[in-house]
């Protein structure tokens, strides 16, 4: 399963601030890696809430794995939610339909994770959507990923009120 292109939200007017964002993790207390200096490539299908991510440097149409690091290490992204898209049809939805659902689902999860409403946060969010191939195989997951564009984070954003 691949992931169709990543979309960035903070209302389209802020898109220019977010540079070449490409990605995205269900641990409630932070990252799933226990060693403070460990990183590993993880399948996008195995990401969990709380995973801290280092996005790839090249944009990829179908992302199959991403680097997950300890949240104590420098990272710019963290998975803050995983939700199910509606749609049981085998036909792949339009981009507008997928974006509208993903934006709503991720926006609902943002404040629960960070501790403040999205509109008051310094963080942005993005998401990963199913590819055409993974959709036809039954994948309906959207992975919500927060993103720091002002510099790397060195801890989990969970409850940070950033």
N, C-alpha and C positions, 0 to 999 in steps of 0.2 A: 504494500500500500504506500502510495506516495501522498504528499500533502500538496494541494493546489496552492498557488501563490499566497503569501501572507498579506493581510490587509492591515492598515494602520488606522487607528481612530483617535481622535481628539479633534473632532470635527475637521473636516478636510482642510480648513485654512491653516492648520498646524502641520500638514503633511510635509512641508518644506523643511521643517525642523528635524524631522525624523529621517535619517539617512540610511538608505539601503537596508532597511530592516528585513530580516529573512526568517524569523522563526517562532520555537517553543519547547507538563509535569505534575501519591495522594497522602503526602505526609503532612500532618497538621502542625508539626513543630519546627519545620524548616526543611532543609535539604535531605535527600535520601542517602547521600554519601557521608560516611562516618569519619573518614580520614580528613584532616584539615588541608591536605595538599593533593587530594586525589581528583582526577578527572577521567571521564570515560565517554566514549561514543555510545549513545543510547538510541534505540529505535524510537521513532516518533510515536509509535503505538504503545510504548512502555513508559511514557512520561507520566509523572504524577504531580499533583498539586504540591507546591513547595520546592520543586526542583529548580536549581539555579542554572542558567544557561549561558553559554558563550556562542553567539550565532556564527554561522559560517561567514567567511569573508566574501564569497561569491554568491550571488543570488542564484537559486536553483528553482526550476519550475516544479519538480517533484522531489521534495526533501524526504529522505528515508531515515536519516539519523542525525543527531545533534550532540554537541559536547555538553555534558552535564558536569558541573563542578561543585565542590563544597561551597556553601554560601559564604564561608569565610574568605574565599578567594575572590579576586576581582571578576565581576560578571556584570552584564548590562541587562539581562533578562531573567525573569522568574515566572514559572507557571503559577497562576493564581486561581485557575478554575478549569474544569473540564465539564462540558455539558453536551446534551444530545440535541441535534438539530431535528426539527420535525420534517417529515417527508418519507413516506414509505414507498413511493414510486421508484421504479428502477431508472427512470429518466433523471439525468443530472439537472438540478435546479439552475435557474439563471443566476448570474453573478449578483444581481440586485437582491434576489431572494436570500441567497446565502449570506451576503453582507448584512442585510437587515436583521436576520436572525442572530448571527454571530455578535453583532454590535449590542443587541438587546441582552442576550445571554451573558456576555462578558461584563457589560455595564452593571448588571444585577449582582454579579459576584465580586466586583472590584472592592466596594466599601466593606464587605464582610472580611476580606482578606487584609487589606491595607489599614482599615480602621477609620477612614474618612471617605466622604463622597469623592467620586472621580473629579468632579468640577473643582474641588479644592486641592487636589493633589498636584505635586510636581512631576508625577510619573505619567507616562502615556500607556496605552495598551494596544496590543496587536493580537492576532489570532491565526491559528492554523486551521485550514479547512480540508475536508477529504478531497482527494483527487477524483477525477472521473472514474479511474479504475477501482479505487478503494470504495467509492460510492456504490458501484455496481456489485461489489463484494459484500455490501451491507454496512459499511462504515458510515456512521452518522454523527461522529464526534467533532466538536470544536474544542480546540485547546486554547485557552485564554492566557496570554503572556503579558505581564507588565514590563515596561521598558524604561530605563533611565537614559536620557539623552544628554544629561549634563555631566556625565562621568560615571565611572564604574561604581557599583555598590560592593561592599565588603561584608555584608550581613543580609539576612533574610529581610524582605520588606513586609513580612507578615506582622500586622499590628504596629507597623512603624509610623503610621500617620504621615508619611512623606508626601 
